[in-house]
Amino acid sequence: MKARVHVMLKDGVLDPQGEAVRHALGTLGFDGVNGVRQGKVIELDLADGTTEADVNEMCERLLANTVIERYTVEIV
């Protein structure tokens, strides 16, 4: 089984990396970009019997900083 975890900063948390990307896109002539939020995708190759609840616990304990980040789990 595989799982894909999407981790993004919560709304209201400053995203300096996203702002740097937005600025760079403007420098390259892409003037229509008003904002960028950057996150990460983590793909897990899991043993049979691993549950979505197990993946959520992985996120809570290691993969996401739940103080400033939100995450979603997608079983693929």
PDB file of N, H, CA, C and O in Angstrom:
ATOM      1  N   MET A   1       0.851  -1.171   0.000  1.00  0.00           N
ATOM      2  CA  MET A   1       0.000   0.000   0.000  1.00  0.00           C
ATOM      3  C   MET A   1       0.900   1.239   0.000  1.00  0.00           C
ATOM      4  O   MET A   1       1.990   1.237   0.571  1.00  0.00           O
ATOM      5  N   LYS A   2       0.427   2.262  -0.637  1.00  0.00           N
ATOM      6  H   LYS A   2      -0.459   2.264  -1.101  1.00  0.00           H
ATOM      7  CA  LYS A   2       1.155   3.532  -0.670  1.00  0.00           C
ATOM      8  C   LYS A   2       0.256   4.632  -0.114  1.00  0.00           C
ATOM      9  O   LYS A   2      -0.968   4.596  -0.240  1.00  0.00           O
ATOM     10  N   ALA A   3       0.907   5.601   0.500  1.00  0.00           N
ATOM     11  H   ALA A   3       1.902   5.631   0.602  1.00  0.00           H
ATOM     12  CA  ALA A   3       0.189   6.777   0.993  1.00  0.00           C
ATOM     13  C   ALA A   3       0.961   8.007   0.556  1.00  0.00           C
ATOM     14  O   ALA A   3       2.189   7.990   0.464  1.00  0.00           O
ATOM     15  N   ARG A   4       0.238   9.053   0.292  1.00  0.00           N
ATOM     16  H   ARG A   4      -0.760   9.067   0.366  1.00  0.00           H
ATOM     17  CA  ARG A   4       0.829  10.338  -0.075  1.00  0.00           C
ATOM     18  C   ARG A   4       0.346  11.356   0.961  1.00  0.00           C
ATOM     19  O   ARG A   4      -0.855  11.524   1.174  1.00  0.00           O
ATOM     20  N   VAL A   5       1.299  12.027   1.594  1.00  0.00           N
ATOM     21  H   VAL A   5       2.275  11.891   1.421  1.00  0.00           H
ATOM     22  CA  VAL A   5       0.989  13.025   2.611  1.00  0.00           C
ATOM     23  C   VAL A   5       1.344  14.396   2.043  1.00  0.00           C
ATOM     24  O   VAL A   5       2.467  14.620   1.594  1.00  0.00           O
ATOM     25  N   HIS A   6       0.382  15.303   2.069  1.00  0.00           N
ATOM     26  H   HIS A   6      -0.531  15.121   2.434  1.00  0.00           H
ATOM     27  CA  HIS A   6       0.590  16.688   1.624  1.00  0.00           C
ATOM     28  C   HIS A   6       0.675  17.556   2.877  1.00  0.00           C
ATOM     29  O   HIS A   6      -0.239  17.554   3.701  1.00  0.00           O
ATOM     30  N   VAL A   7       1.769  18.295   3.018  1.00  0.00           N
ATOM     31  H   VAL A   7       2.512  18.297   2.349  1.00  0.00           H
ATOM     32  CA  VAL A   7       1.972  19.152   4.180  1.00  0.00           C
ATOM     33  C   VAL A   7       2.098  20.596   3.698  1.00  0.00           C
ATOM     34  O   VAL A   7       2.905  20.900   2.820  1.00  0.00           O
ATOM     35  N   MET A   8       1.295  21.475   4.282  1.00  0.00           N
ATOM     36  H   MET A   8       0.639  21.228   4.995  1.00  0.00           H
ATOM     37  CA  MET A   8       1.316  22.901   3.929  1.00  0.00           C
ATOM     38  C   MET A   8       1.296  23.722   5.203  1.00  0.00           C
ATOM     39  O   MET A   8       0.786  23.285   6.235  1.00  0.00           O
ATOM     40  N   LEU A   9       1.862  24.927   5.113  1.00  0.00           N
ATOM     41  H   LEU A   9       2.276  25.282   4.275  1.00  0.00           H
ATOM     42  CA  LEU A   9       1.759  25.841   6.241  1.00  0.00           C
ATOM     43  C   LEU A   9       0.294  26.239   6.431  1.00  0.00           C
ATOM     44  O   LEU A   9      -0.449  26.380   5.460  1.00  0.00           O
ATOM     45  N   LYS A  10      -0.108  26.416   7.672  1.00  0.00           N
ATOM     46  H   LYS A  10       0.496  26.302   8.461  1.00  0.00           H
ATOM     47  CA  LYS A  10      -1.468  26.852   7.968  1.00  0.00           C
ATOM     48  C   LYS A  10      -1.662  28.282   7.475  1.00  0.00           C
ATOM     49  O   LYS A  10      -0.705  29.046   7.352  1.00  0.00           O
ATOM     50  N   ASP A  11      -2.915  28.630   7.196  1.00  0.00           N
ATOM     51  H   ASP A  11      -3.693  28.010   7.297  1.00  0.00           H
ATOM     52  CA  ASP A  11      -3.243  30.006   6.813  1.00  0.00           C
ATOM     53  C   ASP A  11      -2.793  30.947   7.933  1.00  0.00           C
ATOM     54  O   ASP A  11      -2.958  30.652   9.117  1.00  0.00           O
ATOM     55  N   GLY A  12      -2.231  32.065   7.537  1.00  0.00           N
ATOM     56  H   GLY A  12      -2.097  32.304   6.575  1.00  0.00           H
ATOM     57  CA  GLY A  12      -1.778  33.048   8.510  1.00  0.00           C
ATOM     58  C   GLY A  12      -0.322  32.889   8.917  1.00  0.00           C
ATOM     59  O   GLY A  12       0.249  33.798   9.519  1.00  0.00           O
ATOM     60  N   VAL A  13       0.292  31.748   8.600  1.00  0.00           N
ATOM     61  H   VAL A  13      -0.172  31.009   8.111  1.00  0.00           H
ATOM     62  CA  VAL A  13       1.707  31.541   8.893  1.00  0.00           C
ATOM     63  C   VAL A  13       2.510  32.070   7.709  1.00  0.00           C
ATOM     64  O   VAL A  13       2.256  31.704   6.561  1.00  0.00           O
ATOM     65  N   LEU A  14       3.477  32.930   7.998  1.00  0.00           N
ATOM     66  H   LEU A  14       3.683  33.227   8.930  1.00  0.00           H
ATOM     67  CA  LEU A  14       4.293  33.495   6.928  1.00  0.00           C
ATOM     68  C   LEU A  14       5.049  32.396   6.197  1.00  0.00           C
ATOM     69  O   LEU A  14       5.519  31.438   6.809  1.00  0.00           O
ATOM     70  N   ASP A  15       5.161  32.546   4.876  1.00  0.00           N
ATOM     71  H   ASP A  15       4.779  33.325   4.378  1.00  0.00           H
ATOM     72  CA  ASP A  15       5.829  31.562   4.029  1.00  0.00           C
ATOM     73  C   ASP A  15       6.935  32.264   3.241  1.00  0.00           C
ATOM     74  O   ASP A  15       6.723  32.621   2.082  1.00  0.00           O
ATOM     75  N   PRO A  16       8.111  32.472   3.843  1.00  0.00           N
ATOM     76  CA  PRO A  16       9.171  33.198   3.144  1.00  0.00           C
ATOM     77  C   PRO A  16       9.651  32.484   1.881  1.00  0.00           C
ATOM     78  O   PRO A  16      10.044  33.136   0.914  1.00  0.00           O
ATOM     79  N   GLN A  17       9.621  31.157   1.882  1.00  0.00           N
ATOM     80  H   GLN A  17       9.302  30.627   2.668  1.00  0.00           H
ATOM     81  CA  GLN A  17      10.028  30.418   0.685  1.00  0.00           C
ATOM     82  C   GLN A  17       9.036  30.656  -0.447  1.00  0.00           C
ATOM     83  O   GLN A  17       9.435  30.869  -1.592  1.00  0.00           O
ATOM     84  N   GLY A  18       7.761  30.619  -0.133  1.00  0.00           N
ATOM     85  H   GLY A  18       7.436  30.445   0.797  1.00  0.00           H
ATOM     86  CA  GLY A  18       6.738  30.897  -1.135  1.00  0.00           C
ATOM     87  C   GLY A  18       6.849  32.320  -1.661  1.00  0.00           C
ATOM     88  O   GLY A  18       6.672  32.557  -2.856  1.00  0.00           O
ATOM     89  N   GLU A  19       7.141  33.269  -0.776  1.00  0.00           N
ATOM     90  H   GLU A  19       7.284  33.076   0.195  1.00  0.00           H
ATOM     91  CA  GLU A  19       7.298  34.663  -1.195  1.00  0.00           C
ATOM     92  C   GLU A  19       8.509  34.816  -2.109  1.00  0.00           C
ATOM     93  O   GLU A  19       8.467  35.592  -3.063  1.00  0.00           O
ATOM     94  N   ALA A  20       9.588  34.085  -1.829  1.00  0.00           N
ATOM     95  H   ALA A  20       9.622  33.454  -1.054  1.00  0.00           H
ATOM     96  CA  ALA A  20      10.773  34.136  -2.694  1.00  0.00           C
ATOM     97  C   ALA A  20      10.451  33.586  -4.081  1.00  0.00           C
ATOM     98  O   ALA A  20      10.921  34.121  -5.085  1.00  0.00           O
ATOM     99  N   VAL A  21       9.659  32.528  -4.142  1.00  0.00           N
ATOM    100  H   VAL A  21       9.277  32.092  -3.326  1.00  0.00           H
ATOM    101  CA  VAL A  21       9.254  31.959  -5.431  1.00  0.00           C
ATOM    102  C   VAL A  21       8.377  32.956  -6.188  1.00  0.00           C
ATOM    103  O   VAL A  21       8.553  33.154  -7.391  1.00  0.00           O
ATOM    104  N   ARG A  22       7.420  33.590  -5.475  1.00  0.00           N
ATOM    105  H   ARG A  22       7.277  33.429  -4.499  1.00  0.00           H
ATOM    106  CA  ARG A  22       6.551  34.584  -6.120  1.00  0.00           C
ATOM    107  C   ARG A  22       7.378  35.728  -6.691  1.00  0.00           C
ATOM    108  O   ARG A  22       7.143  36.169  -7.816  1.00  0.00           O
ATOM    109  N   HIS A  23       8.329  36.199  -5.930  1.00  0.00           N
ATOM    110  H   HIS A  23       8.521  35.841  -5.017  1.00  0.00           H
ATOM    111  CA  HIS A  23       9.188  37.295  -6.396  1.00  0.00           C
ATOM    112  C   HIS A  23      10.013  36.862  -7.620  1.00  0.00           C
ATOM    113  O   HIS A  23      10.120  37.609  -8.592  1.00  0.00           O
ATOM    114  N   ALA A  24      10.587  35.666  -7.569  1.00  0.00           N
ATOM    115  H   ALA A  24      10.499  35.058  -6.780  1.00  0.00           H
ATOM    116  CA  ALA A  24      11.391  35.165  -8.689  1.00  0.00           C
ATOM    117  C   ALA A  24      10.545  35.016  -9.950  1.00  0.00           C
ATOM    118  O   ALA A  24      11.011  35.323 -11.047  1.00  0.00           O
ATOM    119  N   LEU A  25       9.304  34.548  -9.804  1.00  0.00           N
ATOM    120  H   LEU A  25       8.925  34.299  -8.913  1.00  0.00           H
ATOM    121  CA  LEU A  25       8.425  34.423 -10.968  1.00  0.00           C
ATOM    122  C   LEU A  25       8.156  35.790 -11.582  1.00  0.00           C
ATOM    123  O   LEU A  25       8.134  35.927 -12.805  1.00  0.00           O
ATOM    124  N   GLY A  26       7.952  36.805 -10.739  1.00  0.00           N
ATOM    125  H   GLY A  26       7.970  36.693  -9.745  1.00  0.00           H
ATOM    126  CA  GLY A  26       7.757  38.168 -11.235  1.00  0.00           C
ATOM    127  C   GLY A  26       8.981  38.663 -11.981  1.00  0.00           C
ATOM    128  O   GLY A  26       8.860  39.311 -13.020  1.00  0.00           O
ATOM    129  N   THR A  27      10.153  38.360 -11.458  1.00  0.00           N
ATOM    130  H   THR A  27      10.251  37.833 -10.613  1.00  0.00           H
ATOM    131  CA  THR A  27      11.405  38.741 -12.110  1.00  0.00           C
ATOM    132  C   THR A  27      11.534  38.097 -13.488  1.00  0.00           C
ATOM    133  O   THR A  27      12.107  38.681 -14.408  1.00  0.00           O
ATOM    134  N   LEU A  28      10.997  36.896 -13.616  1.00  0.00           N
ATOM    135  H   LEU A  28      10.531  36.421 -12.868  1.00  0.00           H
ATOM    136  CA  LEU A  28      11.046  36.177 -14.891  1.00  0.00           C
ATOM    137  C   LEU A  28       9.937  36.605 -15.851  1.00  0.00           C
ATOM    138  O   LEU A  28       9.820  36.059 -16.948  1.00  0.00           O
ATOM    139  N   GLY A  29       9.135  37.566 -15.447  1.00  0.00           N
ATOM    140  H   GLY A  29       9.230  38.009 -14.555  1.00  0.00           H
ATOM    141  CA  GLY A  29       8.101  38.091 -16.331  1.00  0.00           C
ATOM    142  C   GLY A  29       6.715  37.527 -16.106  1.00  0.00           C
ATOM    143  O   GLY A  29       5.796  37.857 -16.856  1.00  0.00           O
ATOM    144  N   PHE A  30       6.530  36.692 -15.103  1.00  0.00           N
ATOM    145  H   PHE A  30       7.276  36.425 -14.493  1.00  0.00           H
ATOM    146  CA  PHE A  30       5.215  36.134 -14.794  1.00  0.00           C
ATOM    147  C   PHE A  30       4.524  37.055 -13.797  1.00  0.00           C
ATOM    148  O   PHE A  30       4.542  36.807 -12.592  1.00  0.00           O
ATOM    149  N   ASP A  31       3.913  38.127 -14.313  1.00  0.00           N
ATOM    150  H   ASP A  31       3.899  38.329 -15.292  1.00  0.00           H
ATOM    151  CA  ASP A  31       3.362  39.171 -13.464  1.00  0.00           C
ATOM    152  C   ASP A  31       2.021  38.816 -12.828  1.00  0.00           C
ATOM    153  O   ASP A  31       1.583  39.503 -11.905  1.00  0.00           O
ATOM    154  N   GLY A  32       1.367  37.772 -13.294  1.00  0.00           N
ATOM    155  H   GLY A  32       1.722  37.214 -14.044  1.00  0.00           H
ATOM    156  CA  GLY A  32       0.030  37.444 -12.803  1.00  0.00           C
ATOM    157  C   GLY A  32       0.014  36.622 -11.530  1.00  0.00           C
ATOM    158  O   GLY A  32      -1.062  36.209 -11.098  1.00  0.00           O
ATOM    159  N   VAL A  33       1.160  36.364 -10.908  1.00  0.00           N
ATOM    160  H   VAL A  33       2.034  36.700 -11.259  1.00  0.00           H
ATOM    161  CA  VAL A  33       1.195  35.542  -9.699  1.00  0.00           C
ATOM    162  C   VAL A  33       1.112  36.452  -8.477  1.00  0.00           C
ATOM    163  O   VAL A  33       2.045  37.202  -8.189  1.00  0.00           O
ATOM    164  N   ASN A  34       0.000  36.383  -7.767  1.00  0.00           N
ATOM    165  H   ASN A  34      -0.758  35.773  -8.001  1.00  0.00           H
ATOM    166  CA  ASN A  34      -0.219  37.245  -6.607  1.00  0.00           C
ATOM    167  C   ASN A  34       0.248  36.627  -5.302  1.00  0.00           C
ATOM    168  O   ASN A  34       0.484  37.346  -4.330  1.00  0.00           O
ATOM    169  N   GLY A  35       0.384  35.315  -5.261  1.00  0.00           N
ATOM    170  H   GLY A  35       0.192  34.732  -6.050  1.00  0.00           H
ATOM    171  CA  GLY A  35       0.819  34.660  -4.031  1.00  0.00           C
ATOM    172  C   GLY A  35       1.247  33.234  -4.300  1.00  0.00           C
ATOM    173  O   GLY A  35       0.746  32.583  -5.217  1.00  0.00           O
ATOM    174  N   VAL A  36       2.174  32.757  -3.497  1.00  0.00           N
ATOM    175  H   VAL A  36       2.581  33.286  -2.752  1.00  0.00           H
ATOM    176  CA  VAL A  36       2.651  31.374  -3.594  1.00  0.00           C
ATOM    177  C   VAL A  36       2.752  30.809  -2.179  1.00  0.00           C
ATOM    178  O   VAL A  36       3.294  31.455  -1.282  1.00  0.00           O
ATOM    179  N   ARG A  37       2.234  29.620  -1.990  1.00  0.00           N
ATOM    180  H   ARG A  37       1.794  29.095  -2.718  1.00  0.00           H
ATOM    181  CA  ARG A  37       2.418  28.872  -0.751  1.00  0.00           C
ATOM    182  C   ARG A  37       3.160  27.604  -1.126  1.00  0.00           C
ATOM    183  O   ARG A  37       2.739  26.874  -2.023  1.00  0.00           O
ATOM    184  N   GLN A  38       4.247  27.344  -0.452  1.00  0.00           N
ATOM    185  H   GLN A  38       4.590  27.937   0.277  1.00  0.00           H
ATOM    186  CA  GLN A  38       5.057  26.175  -0.778  1.00  0.00           C
ATOM    187  C   GLN A  38       4.901  25.140   0.322  1.00  0.00           C
ATOM    188  O   GLN A  38       4.864  25.481   1.505  1.00  0.00           O
ATOM    189  N   GLY A  39       4.810  23.886  -0.066  1.00  0.00           N
ATOM    190  H   GLY A  39       4.840  23.609  -1.027  1.00  0.00           H
ATOM    191  CA  GLY A  39       4.677  22.801   0.897  1.00  0.00           C
ATOM    192  C   GLY A  39       5.534  21.627   0.486  1.00  0.00           C
ATOM    193  O   GLY A  39       6.482  21.769  -0.286  1.00  0.00           O
ATOM    194  N   LYS A  40       5.189  20.468   1.009  1.00  0.00           N
ATOM    195  H   LYS A  40       4.418  20.353   1.636  1.00  0.00           H
ATOM    196  CA  LYS A  40       5.936  19.269   0.661  1.00  0.00           C
ATOM    197  C   LYS A  40       4.981  18.095   0.502  1.00  0.00           C
ATOM    198  O   LYS A  40       3.900  18.058   1.091  1.00  0.00           O
ATOM    199  N   VAL A  41       5.415  17.134  -0.315  1.00  0.00           N
ATOM    200  H   VAL A  41       6.292  17.164  -0.793  1.00  0.00           H
ATOM    201  CA  VAL A  41       4.680  15.889  -0.517  1.00  0.00           C
ATOM    202  C   VAL A  41       5.600  14.758  -0.089  1.00  0.00           C
ATOM    203  O   VAL A  41       6.755  14.685  -0.507  1.00  0.00           O
ATOM    204  N   ILE A  42       5.075  13.882   0.747  1.00  0.00           N
ATOM    205  H   ILE A  42       4.137  13.941   1.087  1.00  0.00           H
ATOM    206  CA  ILE A  42       5.837  12.736   1.228  1.00  0.00           C
ATOM    207  C   ILE A  42       5.110  11.483   0.772  1.00  0.00           C
ATOM    208  O   ILE A  42       3.938  11.291   1.094  1.00  0.00           O
ATOM    209  N   GLU A  43       5.800  10.630   0.024  1.00  0.00           N
ATOM    210  H   GLU A  43       6.753  10.786  -0.237  1.00  0.00           H
ATOM    211  CA  GLU A  43       5.208   9.366  -0.422  1.00  0.00           C
ATOM    212  C   GLU A  43       5.768   8.242   0.432  1.00  0.00           C
ATOM    213  O   GLU A  43       6.979   8.106   0.602  1.00  0.00           O
ATOM    214  N   LEU A  44       4.859   7.446   0.963  1.00  0.00           N
ATOM    215  H   LEU A  44       3.875   7.557   0.826  1.00  0.00           H
ATOM    216  CA  LEU A  44       5.228   6.334   1.835  1.00  0.00           C
ATOM    217  C   LEU A  44       4.858   5.018   1.174  1.00  0.00           C
ATOM    218  O   LEU A  44       3.740   4.860   0.683  1.00  0.00           O
ATOM    219  N   ASP A  45       5.780   4.081   1.159  1.00  0.00           N
ATOM    220  H   ASP A  45       6.688   4.210   1.558  1.00  0.00           H
ATOM    221  CA  ASP A  45       5.510   2.720   0.708  1.00  0.00           C
ATOM    222  C   ASP A  45       5.335   1.893   1.978  1.00  0.00           C
ATOM    223  O   ASP A  45       6.298   1.675   2.713  1.00  0.00           O
ATOM    224  N   LEU A  46       4.124   1.434   2.239  1.00  0.00           N
ATOM    225  H   LEU A  46       3.342   1.610   1.641  1.00  0.00           H
ATOM    226  CA  LEU A  46       3.768   0.863   3.531  1.00  0.00           C
ATOM    227  C   LEU A  46       3.533  -0.634   3.455  1.00  0.00           C
ATOM    228  O   LEU A  46       3.103  -1.157   2.427  1.00  0.00           O
ATOM    229  N   ALA A  47       3.818  -1.312   4.550  1.00  0.00           N
ATOM    230  H   ALA A  47       4.167  -0.886   5.385  1.00  0.00           H
ATOM    231  CA  ALA A  47       3.567  -2.746   4.657  1.00  0.00           C
ATOM    232  C   ALA A  47       2.064  -3.001   4.707  1.00  0.00           C
ATOM    233  O   ALA A  47       1.291  -2.154   5.155  1.00  0.00           O
ATOM    234  N   ASP A  48       1.666  -4.180   4.239  1.00  0.00           N
ATOM    235  H   ASP A  48       2.294  -4.867   3.875  1.00  0.00           H
ATOM    236  CA  ASP A  48       0.266  -4.579   4.350  1.00  0.00           C
ATOM    237  C   ASP A  48      -0.155  -4.500   5.812  1.00  0.00           C
ATOM    238  O   ASP A  48       0.611  -4.854   6.709  1.00  0.00           O
ATOM    239  N   GLY A  49      -1.359  -4.039   6.040  1.00  0.00           N
ATOM    240  H   GLY A  49      -1.980  -3.751   5.311  1.00  0.00           H
ATOM    241  CA  GLY A  49      -1.875  -3.941   7.392  1.00  0.00           C
ATOM    242  C   GLY A  49      -1.696  -2.571   8.020  1.00  0.00           C
ATOM    243  O   GLY A  49      -2.275  -2.284   9.067  1.00  0.00           O
ATOM    244  N   THR A  50      -0.888  -1.714   7.379  1.00  0.00           N
ATOM    245  H   THR A  50      -0.418  -1.947   6.528  1.00  0.00           H
ATOM    246  CA  THR A  50      -0.740  -0.346   7.882  1.00  0.00           C
ATOM    247  C   THR A  50      -2.026   0.401   7.585  1.00  0.00           C
ATOM    248  O   THR A  50      -2.533   0.351   6.464  1.00  0.00           O
ATOM    249  N   THR A  51      -2.550   1.086   8.572  1.00  0.00           N
ATOM    250  H   THR A  51      -2.138   1.127   9.482  1.00  0.00           H
ATOM    251  CA  THR A  51      -3.832   1.772   8.411  1.00  0.00           C
ATOM    252  C   THR A  51      -3.631   3.266   8.191  1.00  0.00           C
ATOM    253  O   THR A  51      -2.550   3.809   8.419  1.00  0.00           O
ATOM    254  N   GLU A  52      -4.699   3.910   7.743  1.00  0.00           N
ATOM    255  H   GLU A  52      -5.577   3.468   7.558  1.00  0.00           H
ATOM    256  CA  GLU A  52      -4.660   5.362   7.598  1.00  0.00           C
ATOM    257  C   GLU A  52      -4.439   6.022   8.956  1.00  0.00           C
ATOM    258  O   GLU A  52      -3.797   7.068   9.046  1.00  0.00           O
ATOM    259  N   ALA A  53      -4.971   5.412  10.002  1.00  0.00           N
ATOM    260  H   ALA A  53      -5.493   4.562   9.929  1.00  0.00           H
ATOM    261  CA  ALA A  53      -4.748   5.934  11.356  1.00  0.00           C
ATOM    262  C   ALA A  53      -3.260   5.893  11.705  1.00  0.00           C
ATOM    263  O   ALA A  53      -2.753   6.802  12.363  1.00  0.00           O
ATOM    264  N   ASP A  54      -2.560   4.846  11.268  1.00  0.00           N
ATOM    265  H   ASP A  54      -2.972   4.108  10.733  1.00  0.00           H
ATOM    266  CA  ASP A  54      -1.112   4.761  11.489  1.00  0.00           C
ATOM    267  C   ASP A  54      -0.397   5.913  10.783  1.00  0.00           C
ATOM    268  O   ASP A  54       0.514   6.525  11.342  1.00  0.00           O
ATOM    269  N   VAL A  55      -0.819   6.200   9.551  1.00  0.00           N
ATOM    270  H   VAL A  55      -1.559   5.703   9.097  1.00  0.00           H
ATOM    271  CA  VAL A  55      -0.193   7.286   8.787  1.00  0.00           C
ATOM    272  C   VAL A  55      -0.477   8.624   9.465  1.00  0.00           C
ATOM    273  O   VAL A  55       0.407   9.478   9.536  1.00  0.00           O
ATOM    274  N   ASN A  56      -1.692   8.816   9.961  1.00  0.00           N
ATOM    275  H   ASN A  56      -2.410   8.122   9.904  1.00  0.00           H
ATOM    276  CA  ASN A  56      -2.016  10.047  10.688  1.00  0.00           C
ATOM    277  C   ASN A  56      -1.130  10.195  11.922  1.00  0.00           C
ATOM    278  O   ASN A  56      -0.685  11.299  12.234  1.00  0.00           O
ATOM    279  N   GLU A  57      -0.875   9.109  12.617  1.00  0.00           N
ATOM    280  H   GLU A  57      -1.237   8.211  12.364  1.00  0.00           H
ATOM    281  CA  GLU A  57       0.002   9.174  13.790  1.00  0.00           C
ATOM    282  C   GLU A  57       1.427   9.533  13.371  1.00  0.00           C
ATOM    283  O   GLU A  57       2.103  10.288  14.070  1.00  0.00           O
ATOM    284  N   MET A  58       1.891   8.997  12.232  1.00  0.00           N
ATOM    285  H   MET A  58       1.342   8.384  11.664  1.00  0.00           H
ATOM    286  CA  MET A  58       3.215   9.360  11.708  1.00  0.00           C
ATOM    287  C   MET A  58       3.295  10.864  11.467  1.00  0.00           C
ATOM    288  O   MET A  58       4.296  11.508  11.781  1.00  0.00           O
ATOM    289  N   CYS A  59       2.225  11.403  10.908  1.00  0.00           N
ATOM    290  H   CYS A  59       1.412  10.880  10.653  1.00  0.00           H
ATOM    291  CA  CYS A  59       2.185  12.843  10.628  1.00  0.00           C
ATOM    292  C   CYS A  59       2.216  13.647  11.921  1.00  0.00           C
ATOM    293  O   CYS A  59       2.960  14.621  12.037  1.00  0.00           O
ATOM    294  N   GLU A  60       1.416  13.241  12.878  1.00  0.00           N
ATOM    295  H   GLU A  60       0.811  12.450  12.783  1.00  0.00           H
ATOM    296  CA  GLU A  60       1.326  13.965  14.147  1.00  0.00           C
ATOM    297  C   GLU A  60       2.644  13.931  14.915  1.00  0.00           C
ATOM    298  O   GLU A  60       2.999  14.893  15.596  1.00  0.00           O
ATOM    299  N   ARG A  61       3.364  12.819  14.802  1.00  0.00           N
ATOM    300  H   ARG A  61       3.075  12.037  14.249  1.00  0.00           H
ATOM    301  CA  ARG A  61       4.576  12.654  15.609  1.00  0.00           C
ATOM    302  C   ARG A  61       5.858  13.068  14.907  1.00  0.00           C
ATOM    303  O   ARG A  61       6.844  13.381  15.574  1.00  0.00           O
ATOM    304  N   LEU A  62       5.872  13.077  13.552  1.00  0.00           N
ATOM    305  H   LEU A  62       5.072  12.822  13.010  1.00  0.00           H
ATOM    306  CA  LEU A  62       7.128  13.353  12.862  1.00  0.00           C
ATOM    307  C   LEU A  62       6.998  14.158  11.576  1.00  0.00           C
ATOM    308  O   LEU A  62       7.733  15.125  11.379  1.00  0.00           O
ATOM    309  N   LEU A  63       6.086  13.780  10.707  1.00  0.00           N
ATOM    310  H   LEU A  63       5.488  12.994  10.867  1.00  0.00           H
ATOM    311  CA  LEU A  63       6.094  14.309   9.342  1.00  0.00           C
ATOM    312  C   LEU A  63       5.608  15.746   9.220  1.00  0.00           C
ATOM    313  O   LEU A  63       5.980  16.443   8.277  1.00  0.00           O
ATOM    314  N   ALA A  64       4.785  16.199  10.155  1.00  0.00           N
ATOM    315  H   ALA A  64       4.482  15.633  10.922  1.00  0.00           H
ATOM    316  CA  ALA A  64       4.262  17.573  10.092  1.00  0.00           C
ATOM    317  C   ALA A  64       4.429  18.241  11.451  1.00  0.00           C
ATOM    318  O   ALA A  64       4.266  17.608  12.494  1.00  0.00           O
ATOM    319  N   ASN A  65       4.751  19.505  11.422  1.00  0.00           N
ATOM    320  H   ASN A  65       4.883  20.019  10.574  1.00  0.00           H
ATOM    321  CA  ASN A  65       4.767  20.314  12.640  1.00  0.00           C
ATOM    322  C   ASN A  65       3.367  20.892  12.783  1.00  0.00           C
ATOM    323  O   ASN A  65       3.055  21.929  12.198  1.00  0.00           O
ATOM    324  N   THR A  66       2.533  20.229  13.551  1.00  0.00           N
ATOM    325  H   THR A  66       2.786  19.386  14.026  1.00  0.00           H
ATOM    326  CA  THR A  66       1.109  20.571  13.581  1.00  0.00           C
ATOM    327  C   THR A  66       0.821  21.918  14.238  1.00  0.00           C
ATOM    328  O   THR A  66      -0.319  22.381  14.205  1.00  0.00           O
ATOM    329  N   VAL A  67       1.821  22.552  14.830  1.00  0.00           N
ATOM    330  H   VAL A  67       2.747  22.176  14.857  1.00  0.00           H
ATOM    331  CA  VAL A  67       1.628  23.892  15.368  1.00  0.00           C
ATOM    332  C   VAL A  67       1.464  24.883  14.221  1.00  0.00           C
ATOM    333  O   VAL A  67       0.639  25.794  14.299  1.00  0.00           O
ATOM    334  N   ILE A  68       2.254  24.708  13.145  1.00  0.00           N
ATOM    335  H   ILE A  68       2.924  23.969  13.082  1.00  0.00           H
ATOM    336  CA  ILE A  68       2.224  25.661  12.037  1.00  0.00           C
ATOM    337  C   ILE A  68       1.846  25.042  10.700  1.00  0.00           C
ATOM    338  O   ILE A  68       1.684  25.759   9.713  1.00  0.00           O
ATOM    339  N   GLU A  69       1.701  23.706  10.651  1.00  0.00           N
ATOM    340  H   GLU A  69       1.833  23.123  11.453  1.00  0.00           H
ATOM    341  CA  GLU A  69       1.404  23.039   9.381  1.00  0.00           C
ATOM    342  C   GLU A  69       0.131  22.216   9.490  1.00  0.00           C
ATOM    343  O   GLU A  69      -0.240  21.733  10.560  1.00  0.00           O
ATOM    344  N   ARG A  70      -0.527  22.073   8.340  1.00  0.00           N
ATOM    345  H   ARG A  70      -0.226  22.465   7.471  1.00  0.00           H
ATOM    346  CA  ARG A  70      -1.664  21.161   8.234  1.00  0.00           C
ATOM    347  C   ARG A  70      -1.264  20.080   7.238  1.00  0.00           C
ATOM    348  O   ARG A  70      -0.370  20.282   6.416  1.00  0.00           O
ATOM    349  N   TYR A  71      -1.924  18.947   7.315  1.00  0.00           N
ATOM    350  H   TYR A  71      -2.650  18.783   7.982  1.00  0.00           H
ATOM    351  CA  TYR A  71      -1.584  17.852   6.398  1.00  0.00           C
ATOM    352  C   TYR A  71      -2.848  17.117   5.976  1.00  0.00           C
ATOM    353  O   TYR A  71      -3.866  17.133   6.668  1.00  0.00           O
ATOM    354  N   THR A  72      -2.750  16.476   4.821  1.00  0.00           N
ATOM    355  H   THR A  72      -1.923  16.463   4.259  1.00  0.00           H
ATOM    356  CA  THR A  72      -3.804  15.573   4.368  1.00  0.00           C
ATOM    357  C   THR A  72      -3.137  14.270   3.956  1.00  0.00           C
ATOM    358  O   THR A  72      -2.000  14.260   3.485  1.00  0.00           O
ATOM    359  N   VAL A  73      -3.850  13.187   4.138  1.00  0.00           N
ATOM    360  H   VAL A  73      -4.774  13.195   4.521  1.00  0.00           H
ATOM    361  CA  VAL A  73      -3.358  11.866   3.797  1.00  0.00           C
ATOM    362  C   VAL A  73      -4.202  11.318   2.661  1.00  0.00           C
ATOM    363  O   VAL A  73      -5.431  11.357   2.701  1.00  0.00           O
ATOM    364  N   GLU A  74      -3.518  10.807   1.651  1.00  0.00           N
ATOM    365  H   GLU A  74      -2.519  10.774   1.619  1.00  0.00           H
ATOM    366  CA  GLU A  74      -4.180  10.212   0.489  1.00  0.00           C
ATOM    367  C   GLU A  74      -3.628   8.794   0.340  1.00  0.00           C
ATOM    368  O   GLU A  74      -2.425   8.605   0.158  1.00  0.00           O
ATOM    369  N   ILE A  75      -4.509   7.807   0.417  1.00  0.00           N
ATOM    370  H   ILE A  75      -5.486   7.961   0.565  1.00  0.00           H
ATOM    371  CA  ILE A  75      -4.111   6.424   0.204  1.00  0.00           C
ATOM    372  C   ILE A  75      -4.191   6.153  -1.297  1.00  0.00           C
ATOM    373  O   ILE A  75      -5.242   6.330  -1.912  1.00  0.00           O
ATOM    374  N   VAL A  76      -3.071   5.721  -1.881  1.00  0.00           N
ATOM    375  H   VAL A  76      -2.217   5.577  -1.381  1.00  0.00           H
ATOM    376  CA  VAL A  76      -3.026   5.517  -3.341  1.00  0.00           C
ATOM    377  C   VAL A  76      -2.713   4.077  -3.684  1.00  0.00           C
ATOM    378  O   VAL A  76      -2.636   3.725  -4.861  1.00  0.00           O
TER     379      VAL A  76
END
